[in-house]
Amino acid sequence: MTNIKEQALALRRPVSEDGAAVFQLIRQCPPLDPNSLYCNLLQCSHFAATSVAAFDTDQLVGFISGYIIPDRPNTLFIWQVAVGETARGSGLATKMLHHIVQRPTCQAVTHMETTITQDNQASWALFERFADKIGAEVTSSVMFDRDTHFAGEHDSEHRVKIGPFHLNSEA
Ligand SMILES: CC(C)(COP(=O)(O)OP(=O)(O)OC[C@H]1O[C@@H](n2cnc3c(N)ncnc32)[C@H](O)[C@@H]1OP(=O)(O)O)[C@@H](O)C(=O)NCCC(=O)NCCS
């Protein structure tokens, strides 16, 4: 149940000073893998142009980290999506995905990829509904396998590919 007011929400590029708050938010959003704080600092600096932070007044309530896949400039990879419990169910994650794709940095982007474990229903719903809303195709296949890649320590991660789409008015 959401208890944040739409008007109070502000979405912007993260800055390195947001890294510690991002670290806390990710820790509060299982099943996301917590990263090191150093990793969150890099997301908020080197990956800032393709990441977004959402604030309710001065509190961080949402964060997406992403990057353009180095040898595929048309593909935005979404690394992690986190929305604090009090801010869920109001379309914030969807809004943050749109926000990144519409940035000038993403003007060549026609596809989005992410990975999702089979049991993360909220994440499947987020990306499948996003694709549905923009009228893009969705395909999926295993990218990182439980045994081959995770030595049995983590569920398989399915690569979800959305596209083609043209959402960037700068393109
Ligand atoms: C997944 C998560 C980011 C969704 O955030 P959110 O702001 O509530 O998502 P939205 O409101 O934009 O919802 C997008 C769609 O997914 C659906 N959805 C969201 N959570 C859902 C759930 N738990 N079960 C089923 N559907 C769900 C919504 O109904 C919506 O569909 P609609 O437009 O048809 O109504 C949030 O629940 C979260 O942070 N979870 C923990 C971390 C995680 O699993 N992250 C994703 C892995 S990358």
The ligand as an SDF file (V2000), in Angstrom:
LIG
                    3D

 48 50  0  0  0  0  0  0  0  0999 V2000
    9.5700   -5.0220   -8.1320 C   0  0  0  0  0  0  0  0  0  0  0  0
    9.3890   -3.5970   -7.6080 C   0  0  0  0  0  0  0  0  0  0  0  0
   10.5760   -2.7510   -8.0650 C   0  0  0  0  0  0  0  0  0  0  0  0
    8.0730   -3.0230   -8.1900 C   0  0  0  0  0  0  0  0  0  0  0  0
    7.9720   -1.6400   -7.8070 O   0  0  0  0  0  0  0  0  0  0  0  0
    6.5720   -0.8300   -7.9520 P   0  0  0  0  0  0  0  0  0  0  0  0
    6.8810    0.6250   -7.9630 O   0  0  0  0  0  0  0  0  0  0  0  0
    5.6030   -1.3190   -6.9450 O   0  0  0  0  0  0  0  0  0  0  0  0
    6.1070   -1.3070   -9.4180 O   0  0  0  0  0  0  0  0  0  0  0  0
    4.9610   -0.6240  -10.3140 P   0  0  0  0  0  0  0  0  0  0  0  0
    3.9580    0.0130   -9.3960 O   0  0  0  0  0  0  0  0  0  0  0  0
    5.5820    0.2130  -11.3600 O   0  0  0  0  0  0  0  0  0  0  0  0
    4.2910   -1.9230  -10.9540 O   0  0  0  0  0  0  0  0  0  0  0  0
    4.5220   -2.3520  -12.2990 C   0  0  0  0  0  0  0  0  0  0  0  0
    3.5530   -3.4840  -12.6350 C   0  0  0  0  0  0  0  0  0  0  0  0
    3.9240   -4.6540  -11.8910 O   0  0  0  0  0  0  0  0  0  0  0  0
    2.8310   -5.1070  -11.0960 C   0  0  0  0  0  0  0  0  0  0  0  0
    3.3520   -5.5580   -9.8010 N   0  0  0  0  0  0  0  0  0  0  0  0
    4.1360   -4.8560   -8.9650 C   0  0  0  0  0  0  0  0  0  0  0  0
    4.4220   -5.6060   -7.8490 N   0  0  0  0  0  0  0  0  0  0  0  0
    3.7820   -6.7980   -8.0430 C   0  0  0  0  0  0  0  0  0  0  0  0
    3.7030   -7.9780   -7.2620 C   0  0  0  0  0  0  0  0  0  0  0  0
    4.3200   -8.0740   -6.0530 N   0  0  0  0  0  0  0  0  0  0  0  0
    2.9770   -9.0250   -7.7570 N   0  0  0  0  0  0  0  0  0  0  0  0
    2.3720   -8.9450   -8.9600 C   0  0  0  0  0  0  0  0  0  0  0  0
    2.4080   -7.8230   -9.7530 N   0  0  0  0  0  0  0  0  0  0  0  0
    3.1150   -6.7720   -9.2890 C   0  0  0  0  0  0  0  0  0  0  0  0
    1.9440   -3.8850  -10.9150 C   0  0  0  0  0  0  0  0  0  0  0  0
    0.5990   -4.2510  -10.6760 O   0  0  0  0  0  0  0  0  0  0  0  0
    2.1330   -3.1570  -12.2360 C   0  0  0  0  0  0  0  0  0  0  0  0
    1.2830   -3.6930  -13.2360 O   0  0  0  0  0  0  0  0  0  0  0  0
    0.0470   -2.7920  -13.7860 P   0  0  0  0  0  0  0  0  0  0  0  0
    0.6710   -1.5830  -14.4390 O   0  0  0  0  0  0  0  0  0  0  0  0
   -0.6410   -3.7070  -14.7180 O   0  0  0  0  0  0  0  0  0  0  0  0
   -0.7450   -2.4230  -12.5690 O   0  0  0  0  0  0  0  0  0  0  0  0
    9.2940   -3.5670   -6.0520 C   0  0  0  0  0  0  0  0  0  0  0  0
    8.2740   -4.4640   -5.6400 O   0  0  0  0  0  0  0  0  0  0  0  0
   10.6010   -3.9670   -5.3540 C   0  0  0  0  0  0  0  0  0  0  0  0
   11.4660   -3.1330   -5.1460 O   0  0  0  0  0  0  0  0  0  0  0  0
   10.7200   -5.2460   -4.9870 N   0  0  0  0  0  0  0  0  0  0  0  0
   11.9180   -5.7710   -4.2940 C   0  0  0  0  0  0  0  0  0  0  0  0
   13.1470   -5.7550   -5.1840 C   0  0  0  0  0  0  0  0  0  0  0  0
   12.9490   -6.4710   -6.5140 C   0  0  0  0  0  0  0  0  0  0  0  0
   12.4720   -7.6090   -6.5710 O   0  0  0  0  0  0  0  0  0  0  0  0
   13.3200   -5.7710   -7.6110 N   0  0  0  0  0  0  0  0  0  0  0  0
   13.1720   -6.2770   -8.9600 C   0  0  0  0  0  0  0  0  0  0  0  0
   14.3540   -7.0460   -9.3650 C   0  0  0  0  0  0  0  0  0  0  0  0
   15.3530   -6.1540  -10.5470 S   0  0  0  0  0  0  0  0  0  0  0  0
  1  2  1  0
  2  3  1  0
  2  4  1  0
  2 36  1  0
  4  5  1  0
  5  6  1  0
  6  7  2  0
  6  8  1  0
  6  9  1  0
  9 10  1  0
 10 11  2  0
 10 12  1  0
 10 13  1  0
 13 14  1  0
 14 15  1  0
 15 16  1  0
 15 30  1  0
 16 17  1  0
 17 18  1  0
 17 28  1  0
 18 19  1  0
 18 27  1  0
 19 20  2  0
 20 21  1  0
 21 22  1  0
 21 27  2  0
 22 23  1  0
 22 24  2  0
 24 25  1  0
 25 26  2  0
 26 27  1  0
 28 29  1  0
 28 30  1  0
 30 31  1  0
 31 32  1  0
 32 33  2  0
 32 34  1  0
 32 35  1  0
 36 37  1  0
 36 38  1  0
 38 39  2  0
 38 40  1  0
 40 41  1  0
 41 42  1  0
 42 43  1  0
 43 44  2  0
 43 45  1  0
 45 46  1  0
 46 47  1  0
 47 48  1  0
M  END
$$$$
